[in-house]
């Protein structure tokens, strides 16, 4: 089983490179603290296809923003909490988060957790 923490970030296009540079060290903290993996997905094609709707208009994004996706994988919910507790103790976390928070406000971040289905 795998437990995923998924973040969607609405990032101003002009701040994309700074966003990546600010998020990578935070992702590394999670990897170093025991996360199974951390992945950052950059936007490519955001239009609705195959009978689906487009996500950016559904969440009220402007033309000046792109949607980025971060996926952190853990063994289970308990493992995720343990990793978060370890990361929270890191003395560099506040500095890294303050740099990140200058680029993205909480109003532009969406979060959900998902669990893989067990195969029978």
N, C-alpha and C positions, 0 to 999 in steps of 0.2 A: 504494500500500500504506500502511496505517496500523498502528502498533504502539501498543498500549494497556497502561498500567499501572493495575491495578484494585485498590483497597483497600476492604475491608468493615470498618466500624467498629461495634463493639457499644458504644453510648453510653447511659449512664443517662438516662432521660427527664428527670430534674430538671436535668441538665447540658447539655441539647441546645443552648440558646442560647450558652452559654459555649464549647461545642465548635465551633459554626459560627464564632464570633468568633475563636477560636484558629486554626482551620484556614485561613480565608480569606487571611490574609497569607502563609502558607506556599504556598498555591496561586498567589498572585500572583507570588511569587519564581520559581516554575517558568515561568509565562507570560512574565515579564520576561526570563527566561534562555533563551527560545526554544521552549518547549513549544508544540505546535500549538493545544491547548486544554486546559482544566481544567474539570471539571464535578463538582458535588456534588449528589447525588440524596438527597432527604429521604424517609423512609419514609411510605408511604400505606396500602397494603393488603398485608399480609404473609402472608395465609392461602394455602394451596395451592389452586390452581384448575386446571381443564382436565386433570384426571388427575395433577397434580403434587403433590409434597409441599411442606409449608411449610418455609422455610429456618430461621427462628429456633429451632424445637425441634431441628433437625438439628445446629446448632452449640452447643446448650446455653444459649440465651439465657433470661433470666428475664423475668417480666412487667414488671419495672421498667426494661427496656432496649429500645431501638429500634436497628434496623440502618440505617446510613447507607452510601452508596456514593460513592466518589470515583473518577473516571475521568480519567486524564491521557493525552493523545494525542501521539504523536511520529511522525516520518517512518519510522523503523525503530529497531532495537535500538541501533545505534551512535549515532543522534541522541539517544536517551534517555540513554545513558551520558554524552554530551557535556553535555547539559542538567544532569544530576545533578552533574557535575564543576564546572560554573559555579555552581550553587546552593551547593555545598559550600564555595566560597570566599567566600560572602557573610558579612560580619561580623555580620549580624543573625540568622543562622540558628539559632545555639545558643540565643539568648534566646527566639525564637519556638517552637522545639521544646520548651524546658523548660516553657513555659506550656501547650503542648499535652499534654505528657507527664503533667502533673498531673491531667488530665481522663481520659486513656485510657492504660491499660497495654498493653504489647506483647501480653499474653495475650488482648486483646480486639480485635486488629487482624489481618486476614487479607489476603494479597497474592497476586496472580497477574498474569502478563503474557500478552497475547493479540495475535495478528497477524491482520489481515484476509486473507481469501482473495482471490487475484487473480482477477478476472473474465476469462473467456475468450470 
